[in-house]
């Protein structure tokens, strides 16, 4: 009977664990990383850096059911320039634009521009995977992550804006959750009767 009670707690309530976004990121030369609930607003500062050989690692909690935009503002002090990073979500409560809980910088999922968040976006330039010269292999960043940038002219003192959308996964309807719980409880009751 104790197993049945524990199953009820697991299926009908359980313990909520906060979801989080974490990652490791670098920009040649400087960057600021923000998390926003709107694509047209900068959002809350999560971290920054100005030493590209030493990537920044971060972790931030996510509010259940909210949509987020990961915003990176990259700044060029002189060519060559790049933005690279590896990002992950702690559980399946959220997903990146690629539909998974893991995302590296690439030219498919990331978009950017030179005019600011919320404006028209385009596809970044690709300068090769982590390990490519002149930057080499940056620690804490997956080998599949690519060095990307927006400005083909490598202009000095020009911000490059990069964005990625993080959306909540659908939560089952209460009736669906209850039906799953009742089915599991029935299965446990049958197993218990067989073992007696």
Secondary structure as a PSIPRED ss2 file (coil, helix, strand):
# PSIPRED VFORMAT (PSIPRED V4.0)

   1 X C   1.000  0.000  0.000
   2 X H   0.000  1.000  0.000
   3 X H   0.000  1.000  0.000
   4 X H   0.000  1.000  0.000
   5 X H   0.000  1.000  0.000
   6 X H   0.000  1.000  0.000
   7 X H   0.000  1.000  0.000
   8 X H   0.000  1.000  0.000
   9 X H   0.000  1.000  0.000
  10 X H   0.000  1.000  0.000
  11 X H   0.000  1.000  0.000
  12 X H   0.000  1.000  0.000
  13 X C   1.000  0.000  0.000
  14 X C   1.000  0.000  0.000
  15 X C   1.000  0.000  0.000
  16 X C   1.000  0.000  0.000
  17 X C   1.000  0.000  0.000
  18 X C   1.000  0.000  0.000
  19 X E   0.000  0.000  1.000
  20 X E   0.000  0.000  1.000
  21 X E   0.000  0.000  1.000
  22 X E   0.000  0.000  1.000
  23 X E   0.000  0.000  1.000
  24 X E   0.000  0.000  1.000
  25 X E   0.000  0.000  1.000
  26 X E   0.000  0.000  1.000
  27 X E   0.000  0.000  1.000
  28 X E   0.000  0.000  1.000
  29 X C   1.000  0.000  0.000
  30 X E   0.000  0.000  1.000
  31 X E   0.000  0.000  1.000
  32 X E   0.000  0.000  1.000
  33 X E   0.000  0.000  1.000
  34 X E   0.000  0.000  1.000
  35 X E   0.000  0.000  1.000
  36 X E   0.000  0.000  1.000
  37 X C   1.000  0.000  0.000
  38 X C   1.000  0.000  0.000
  39 X C   1.000  0.000  0.000
  40 X C   1.000  0.000  0.000
  41 X C   1.000  0.000  0.000
  42 X C   1.000  0.000  0.000
  43 X C   1.000  0.000  0.000
  44 X E   0.000  0.000  1.000
  45 X E   0.000  0.000  1.000
  46 X E   0.000  0.000  1.000
  47 X E   0.000  0.000  1.000
  48 X E   0.000  0.000  1.000
  49 X E   0.000  0.000  1.000
  50 X C   1.000  0.000  0.000
  51 X C   1.000  0.000  0.000
  52 X C   1.000  0.000  0.000
  53 X C   1.000  0.000  0.000
  54 X C   1.000  0.000  0.000
  55 X C   1.000  0.000  0.000
  56 X E   0.000  0.000  1.000
  57 X E   0.000  0.000  1.000
  58 X E   0.000  0.000  1.000
  59 X E   0.000  0.000  1.000
  60 X E   0.000  0.000  1.000
  61 X E   0.000  0.000  1.000
  62 X E   0.000  0.000  1.000
  63 X C   1.000  0.000  0.000
  64 X C   1.000  0.000  0.000
  65 X C   1.000  0.000  0.000
  66 X C   1.000  0.000  0.000
  67 X C   1.000  0.000  0.000
  68 X E   0.000  0.000  1.000
  69 X E   0.000  0.000  1.000
  70 X E   0.000  0.000  1.000
  71 X E   0.000  0.000  1.000
  72 X E   0.000  0.000  1.000
  73 X E   0.000  0.000  1.000
  74 X E   0.000  0.000  1.000
  75 X E   0.000  0.000  1.000
  76 X C   1.000  0.000  0.000
  77 X C   1.000  0.000  0.000
  78 X C   1.000  0.000  0.000
  79 X C   1.000  0.000  0.000
  80 X C   1.000  0.000  0.000
  81 X C   1.000  0.000  0.000
  82 X E   0.000  0.000  1.000
  83 X E   0.000  0.000  1.000
  84 X E   0.000  0.000  1.000
  85 X E   0.000  0.000  1.000
  86 X E   0.000  0.000  1.000
  87 X E   0.000  0.000  1.000
  88 X E   0.000  0.000  1.000
  89 X E   0.000  0.000  1.000
  90 X C   1.000  0.000  0.000
  91 X C   1.000  0.000  0.000
  92 X C   1.000  0.000  0.000
  93 X C   1.000  0.000  0.000
  94 X E   0.000  0.000  1.000
  95 X E   0.000  0.000  1.000
  96 X E   0.000  0.000  1.000
  97 X C   1.000  0.000  0.000
  98 X C   1.000  0.000  0.000
  99 X C   1.000  0.000  0.000
 100 X C   1.000  0.000  0.000
 101 X C   1.000  0.000  0.000
 102 X E   0.000  0.000  1.000
 103 X E   0.000  0.000  1.000
 104 X E   0.000  0.000  1.000
 105 X C   1.000  0.000  0.000
 106 X C   1.000  0.000  0.000
 107 X C   1.000  0.000  0.000
 108 X C   1.000  0.000  0.000
 109 X C   1.000  0.000  0.000
 110 X C   1.000  0.000  0.000
 111 X E   0.000  0.000  1.000
 112 X E   0.000  0.000  1.000
 113 X E   0.000  0.000  1.000
 114 X C   1.000  0.000  0.000
 115 X C   1.000  0.000  0.000
 116 X C   1.000  0.000  0.000
 117 X C   1.000  0.000  0.000
 118 X C   1.000  0.000  0.000
 119 X C   1.000  0.000  0.000
 120 X C   1.000  0.000  0.000
 121 X C   1.000  0.000  0.000
 122 X E   0.000  0.000  1.000
 123 X E   0.000  0.000  1.000
 124 X C   1.000  0.000  0.000
 125 X E   0.000  0.000  1.000
 126 X E   0.000  0.000  1.000
 127 X E   0.000  0.000  1.000
 128 X E   0.000  0.000  1.000
 129 X E   0.000  0.000  1.000
 130 X C   1.000  0.000  0.000
 131 X C   1.000  0.000  0.000
 132 X C   1.000  0.000  0.000
 133 X C   1.000  0.000  0.000
 134 X C   1.000  0.000  0.000
 135 X C   1.000  0.000  0.000
 136 X C   1.000  0.000  0.000
 137 X C   1.000  0.000  0.000
 138 X C   1.000  0.000  0.000
 139 X C   1.000  0.000  0.000
 140 X C   1.000  0.000  0.000
 141 X C   1.000  0.000  0.000
 142 X C   1.000  0.000  0.000
 143 X C   1.000  0.000  0.000
 144 X C   1.000  0.000  0.000
 145 X C   1.000  0.000  0.000
 146 X E   0.000  0.000  1.000
 147 X E   0.000  0.000  1.000
 148 X E   0.000  0.000  1.000
 149 X E   0.000  0.000  1.000
 150 X C   1.000  0.000  0.000
 151 X C   1.000  0.000  0.000
 152 X C   1.000  0.000  0.000
 153 X C   1.000  0.000  0.000
 154 X C   1.000  0.000  0.000
 155 X C   1.000  0.000  0.000
 156 X C   1.000  0.000  0.000
 157 X C   1.000  0.000  0.000
 158 X C   1.000  0.000  0.000
 159 X E   0.000  0.000  1.000
 160 X E   0.000  0.000  1.000
 161 X E   0.000  0.000  1.000
 162 X E   0.000  0.000  1.000
 163 X E   0.000  0.000  1.000
 164 X E   0.000  0.000  1.000
 165 X E   0.000  0.000  1.000
 166 X E   0.000  0.000  1.000
 167 X E   0.000  0.000  1.000
 168 X E   0.000  0.000  1.000
 169 X C   1.000  0.000  0.000
 170 X C   1.000  0.000  0.000
 171 X C   1.000  0.000  0.000
 172 X C   1.000  0.000  0.000
 173 X C   1.000  0.000  0.000
 174 X H   0.000  1.000  0.000
 175 X H   0.000  1.000  0.000
 176 X H   0.000  1.000  0.000
 177 X H   0.000  1.000  0.000
 178 X H   0.000  1.000  0.000
 179 X H   0.000  1.000  0.000
 180 X H   0.000  1.000  0.000
 181 X H   0.000  1.000  0.000
 182 X H   0.000  1.000  0.000
 183 X H   0.000  1.000  0.000
 184 X H   0.000  1.000  0.000
 185 X H   0.000  1.000  0.000
 186 X H   0.000  1.000  0.000
 187 X H   0.000  1.000  0.000
 188 X H   0.000  1.000  0.000
 189 X H   0.000  1.000  0.000
 190 X H   0.000  1.000  0.000
 191 X H   0.000  1.000  0.000
 192 X H   0.000  1.000  0.000
 193 X H   0.000  1.000  0.000
 194 X H   0.000  1.000  0.000
 195 X H   0.000  1.000  0.000
 196 X C   1.000  0.000  0.000
